[in-house]
Amino acid sequence: MATIDPSYQLLACQYLRKQLDALIKEVRGVRENQDIEPVHQARVASRRLRAALGMFDDCFESKKVDKWRKRIRKVTKGLGAARDLDVQIQFLEQFLAHLDAAGKRHRPGVERLVLRLRQNRAAVQPKVVKALDALEKGNAMAQMHGELEKAHFLLRHRAVSVQSPYAFERTAAHIRDRVQTLLAHEQTLADPSDAPGHHQLRIDAKRLRYTMEICDPVYDGQLGPVIKAVKKAQTLLGDIHDCDVWAQDVESFTDEERLRTIAYFGHDGPFSPLKPGLQLLLDERRRCRAEIFDRAVEHWTALNEDHLWETLDAVLRSPVAVAAQPDVETKDPTTNGPQEDTDDNSPD
C-alpha cells in the first residue's frame, strides 16, 4: 500500500468513525425490534460506511477493508429487507387510519395485506440478528474501530487538516465522476413509464449525495446547497420507486391471496371481500406516482435552470486554504476510483 496523503486519510477516519459509531449505537435497538427507527438508522449508517470504504479503500490495508465491506454488506442486506417491511406496514396503518366510514368495505383487503406483511417481518428478524451476530463474532466492528482510532490519534497529534492539494484533487474527482454518471441518466425523466430508468437515476442521486456529504469538510461546507438540492431529487425519485414497488407488490399479493383462498376453500368466493381495498390501494399508489413524477420533473428542470451543476463545478474549482502538499508518495487519483456495491436499492 502506497503512503496516502494524511489529509485524505484524516477525512476518511473522521467520516468512518462517525458512521461506525452510529451503527454501533443502534445495534441493541435492532436486536430488540421494539421500534422501527433503530433499523432505519442502522441501515443508513451501514450504507454510508460502505460508500466511504469504497471511496477510501486505499487508506487502509486492502485485506482489512475487504473484510469490513463484506461483513457490513450482509448487515445492510438484512436491514434492508426489515426496513422495507417496516415502511410498508407503517404506510398501510396510516392508510387504514384515513379511511372514513364510507370506506369500511375497503378495510378487509388492506388489513389482510398488513397481516401478511407482519408475518413476513417476523420471519425476517432472525436473519437480521444473524447478520449482526456475524458482524460481532467476526470482530469486524471492534477491529475497524481500533484501526480508525489509532490512525485518527496519530493524524490529530500531527495537527493534520482535512484540506490539502491532494485531498482537494481526489474529492473533486470523486464528485465529478458521480455527477457525470447521474447526468448520463437524466433523460429517463422524459419518459414517465421508464420505471427502471427512474430507479437508476435515484441510485445515482443517492451516490452523489453520499459522496458530497463525505467530501464536504474539504470545501468548508460549500457543498451544502447542492447536497440539499440533490437530496430532494433523491427523495422524489425514491417516492416514485416506492409507488412502483407498491403496484407490483399489490398485484402479486392479489394473485397469491386468491390462489391461497382457492387452495383452502376450493373456490375464490371468500376472496371477494378483499378485492375493493386492494384495488383502492393500487389506484391510490398509481395516482400518487403520477403526481410525484410531475414534481420530480419540475424539480429537475429547476436544477438545470438554476445552473446547479455549473455552481457545483465552480466550488470544486475554487481556491481553498490548504496546507502545503506533503512530500509523500500517493496513488494516482485517476486510477483508483471508489469501488461500487451493487445492492443499492434503498431510498436512504
C-alpha positions in Angstrom: 0.0 0.0 0.0 1.5 3.3 -1.1 1.7 6.1 1.5 -1.5 8.0 1.4 -1.9 11.8 1.9 -2.6 12.4 5.6 -5.3 14.9 5.0 -7.2 12.5 2.8 -6.7 9.8 5.4 -8.0 12.1 8.2 -11.1 12.8 6.1 -11.6 9.0 5.9 -11.1 8.4 9.6 -13.5 11.2 10.7 -16.3 10.1 8.4 -15.9 6.4 9.0 -15.7 6.8 12.8 -18.9 8.8 12.8 -20.8 6.2 10.8 -19.4 3.3 12.7 -20.4 4.9 16.0 -23.9 5.5 14.6 -24.2 1.8 13.6 -22.9 0.5 17.0 -25.4 2.8 18.8 -28.4 1.2 17.1 -27.4 -2.5 17.4 -29.3 -3.1 20.6 -32.4 -1.5 19.3 -32.3 -3.5 16.1 -32.0 -6.7 18.1 -34.9 -5.9 20.4 -37.1 -4.8 17.5 -39.4 -2.7 19.6 -39.3 0.3 17.3 -38.6 0.8 13.6 -36.2 3.7 14.0 -33.1 1.7 15.1 -33.4 -0.4 11.9 -33.6 2.7 9.8 -30.7 4.5 11.4 -28.5 1.4 11.4 -29.3 0.8 7.7 -28.4 4.3 6.8 -25.1 4.1 8.8 -24.2 0.8 7.1 -24.8 2.1 3.6 -22.7 5.2 4.3 -20.0 3.1 5.8 -19.9 1.0 2.6 -19.9 4.1 0.4 -17.0 5.6 2.4 -15.0 2.3 2.4 -15.3 2.2 -1.4 -14.0 5.7 -1.6 -11.2 5.4 0.9 -10.2 1.8 0.2 -6.5 2.8 -0.3 -6.3 4.5 3.1 -6.1 1.2 4.9 -4.9 -2.4 4.3 -6.8 -3.9 1.5 -7.5 -7.2 3.2 -9.0 -5.4 6.2 -11.1 -3.2 4.0 -12.4 -6.2 2.1 -13.4 -7.9 5.3 -15.1 -4.8 6.7 -17.1 -4.3 3.5 -18.1 -7.9 3.2 -19.4 -8.0 6.8 -21.2 -4.7 6.6 -22.8 -5.6 3.2 -24.5 -8.6 4.9 -25.9 -6.3 7.6 -27.1 -3.8 5.0 -28.9 -6.6 3.1 -30.6 -7.9 6.3 -31.6 -4.5 7.5 -32.9 -3.5 4.0 -35.5 -6.3 4.0 -36.6 -5.4 7.5 -36.7 -1.7 6.8 -38.8 -2.1 3.6 -41.4 -4.2 5.5 -41.4 -1.7 8.4 -42.1 1.2 6.0 -44.8 -0.7 4.2 -46.6 -1.7 7.4 -46.4 1.9 8.7 -47.8 3.2 5.4 -50.8 0.8 5.5 -51.6 1.6 9.1 -51.8 5.3 8.2 -53.8 4.4 5.1 -56.3 2.5 7.2 -56.5 5.3 9.7 -57.6 7.7 7.0 -60.4 5.5 5.7 -63.7 7.0 6.7 -67.0 5.2 7.5 -67.7 5.1 3.8 -64.5 3.2 3.3 -65.5 0.3 5.6 -65.7 -2.1 2.6 -62.1 -1.3 1.8 -60.7 -2.4 5.1 -60.6 -6.2 4.8 -58.2 -6.3 1.8 -55.8 -3.8 3.3 -55.9 -5.5 6.7 -55.2 -8.8 5.1 -52.1 -7.3 3.4 -51.0 -5.8 6.7 -51.3 -9.3 8.3 -49.1 -10.9 5.7 -46.5 -8.1 5.9 -46.3 -8.5 9.7 -45.8 -12.2 9.2 -43.0 -11.6 6.8 -41.4 -9.0 9.1 -41.4 -11.6 11.9 -39.7 -14.1 9.6 -37.0 -11.6 8.6 -36.0 -10.6 12.2 -33.9 -13.8 12.8 -31.9 -13.1 9.6 -31.2 -9.5 10.8 -30.0 -10.8 14.2 -27.8 -13.5 12.4 -26.2 -10.7 10.3 -25.4 -8.7 13.4 -24.1 -11.9 15.1 -21.7 -12.4 12.2 -20.5 -8.8 12.3 -19.8 -9.0 16.0 -18.4 -12.6 16.0 -16.0 -11.7 13.2 -14.8 -8.8 15.4 -15.1 -6.6 12.3 -16.6 -3.6 14.1 -14.1 -3.7 17.0 -11.2 -4.1 14.6 -12.4 -1.3 12.4 -12.9 0.9 15.4 -9.4 0.2 16.7 -7.8 0.9 13.3 -9.7 4.2 12.9 -9.0 5.4 16.5 -5.3 4.7 16.1 -5.0 6.4 12.7 -7.1 9.3 13.9 -5.0 9.8 17.0 -1.7 9.9 15.1 -3.1 12.3 12.5 -4.5 14.7 15.0 -1.3 14.5 17.0 0.5 15.8 13.9 -2.1 18.6 13.6 -3.2 17.4 10.2 -6.1 19.2 8.5 -8.6 17.6 6.1 -7.6 20.2 3.5 -4.6 19.6 1.2 -4.0 19.8 -2.5 -4.2 16.1 -2.8 -7.5 15.8 -0.8 -8.9 18.6 -2.9 -8.0 16.8 -6.1 -9.2 13.4 -5.0 -12.6 14.6 -3.7 -13.2 16.7 -6.7 -12.5 13.7 -8.9 -14.9 11.5 -6.9 -17.7 14.1 -7.1 -17.3 14.8 -10.8 -17.4 11.1 -11.6 -20.7 10.8 -9.7 -22.2 13.9 -11.5 -21.2 12.5 -14.8 -23.0 9.2 -14.1 -26.1 11.0 -12.8 -26.4 13.3 -15.8 -26.0 10.3 -18.2 -29.3 9.1 -17.0 -31.3 12.3 -16.6 -33.0 11.7 -20.0 -35.1 8.9 -18.3 -37.3 11.7 -16.9 -38.5 12.3 -20.4 -40.5 9.1 -20.3 -43.0 8.8 -17.4 -43.2 5.0 -17.9 -39.4 4.3 -17.7 -39.5 2.9 -14.1 -36.1 1.1 -14.4 -34.5 4.4 -15.6 -36.1 6.4 -12.8 -34.8 3.8 -10.3 -31.3 4.1 -11.7 -31.4 7.9 -11.6 -32.4 7.7 -7.9 -29.5 5.4 -7.1 -27.1 7.8 -9.0 -28.5 10.8 -7.0 -28.0 8.9 -3.7 -24.5 8.0 -4.5 -23.7 11.6 -5.5 -25.3 12.9 -2.3 -23.3 10.5 -0.1 -20.1 11.4 -1.9 -20.7 15.1 -1.4 -21.5 14.6 2.3 -18.3 12.7 2.8 -16.2 15.4 0.9 -18.0 18.5 2.3 -15.4 19.2 5.1 -12.7 19.7 2.5 -14.8 22.5 1.0 -15.7 24.2 4.3 -19.4 23.3 3.9 -19.8 25.0 0.5 -21.4 21.8 -0.9 -24.4 22.2 1.4 -26.8 23.8 -1.0 -26.0 21.3 -3.7 -26.4 18.4 -1.3 -29.8 19.8 -0.3 -31.0 20.0 -3.9 -29.8 16.5 -4.8 -31.3 15.1 -1.6 -34.7 16.5 -2.7 -34.3 14.9 -6.1 -33.3 11.6 -4.5 -36.3 11.8 -2.2 -38.8 12.4 -5.0 -37.3 9.6 -7.1 -37.4 7.3 -4.1 -41.1 8.1 -3.6 -41.6 7.2 -7.3 -39.8 3.9 -6.8 -41.9 3.2 -3.7 -45.1 3.6 -5.7 -43.7 1.3 -8.4 -42.9 -1.3 -5.8 -46.3 -1.0 -4.2 -48.0 -1.5 -7.6 -46.0 -4.7 -8.2 -46.5 -6.0 -4.7 -50.2 -5.3 -4.5 -50.8 -7.1 -7.9 -48.7 -10.0 -6.8 -50.4 -10.2 -3.4 -53.8 -10.1 -5.0 -52.9 -13.1 -7.3 -51.3 -15.1 -4.4 -54.1 -14.5 -1.9 -56.7 -15.5 -4.5 -54.8 -18.8 -5.1 -54.4 -19.3 -1.4 -58.1 -18.9 -0.9 -58.9 -21.4 -3.7 -56.5 -23.9 -2.3 -58.1 -23.7 1.1 -61.8 -23.3 0.2 -61.9 -24.9 -3.2 -63.2 -21.7 -4.8 -62.4 -17.9 -4.6 -65.7 -16.7 -3.1 -64.1 -15.7 0.3 -61.6 -13.7 -1.6 -64.2 -11.2 -2.9 -64.4 -9.0 0.2 -60.6 -8.4 -0.2 -60.8 -7.0 -3.7 -62.2 -3.5 -3.1 -59.5 -2.5 -0.6 -56.6 -3.9 -2.7 -57.9 -2.1 -5.8 -58.3 1.1 -3.9 -54.7 0.8 -2.7 -53.4 0.1 -6.2 -55.3 3.0 -7.7 -54.0 5.4 -5.0 -50.4 4.3 -5.5 -50.7 4.8 -9.3 -52.2 8.2 -8.8 -49.6 9.2 -6.3 -46.8 8.1 -8.6 -48.1 10.4 -11.4 -48.2 13.4 -9.1 -44.8 12.8 -7.7 -43.3 12.2 -11.1 -44.5 15.7 -12.2 -42.9 17.2 -9.1 -39.7 15.4 -9.8 -39.5 16.7 -13.4 -40.3 20.2 -12.2 -37.5 20.0 -9.6 -35.0 18.6 -12.1 -35.9 21.3 -14.5 -35.3 23.9 -11.8 -31.9 22.4 -11.1 -30.8 22.9 -14.7 -32.3 26.3 -15.0 -30.5 27.4 -11.8 -27.3 26.1 -13.2 -26.7 23.8 -10.2 -24.1 21.7 -11.9 -22.1 24.7 -13.0 -22.3 26.0 -9.5 -21.0 22.8 -8.1 -18.2 22.7 -10.6 -17.2 26.3 -9.6 -17.0 25.2 -6.0 -14.8 22.2 -7.0 -12.5 24.5 -8.9 -12.5 27.4 -6.4 -9.3 28.0 -4.4 -9.3 26.9 -0.8 -7.0 27.5 2.1 -4.9 24.3 2.1 -1.6 23.2 3.7 1.4 22.7 1.5 1.5 19.4 -0.4 3.1 16.8 1.9 6.2 15.1 0.4 4.7 11.6 0.4 4.2 9.0 -2.3 0.5 8.9 -3.2 -1.7 6.9 -5.6 -2.8 8.4 -8.9 -6.4 9.7 -8.2 -7.3 8.9 -11.8 -6.6 5.2 -11.4 -8.1 4.4 -8.1 -11.8 5.4 -8.1 -14.2 4.2 -5.4 -15.4 0.6 -5.6 -19.1 0.0 -6.2 -21.6 -2.0 -4.3 -24.3 -3.4 -6.4 -27.2 -3.9 -4.0 -28.0 -0.2 -3.8 -31.8 -0.2 -3.8 -32.9 1.8 -0.7 -34.0 5.4 -0.8 -31.9 6.3 2.3 
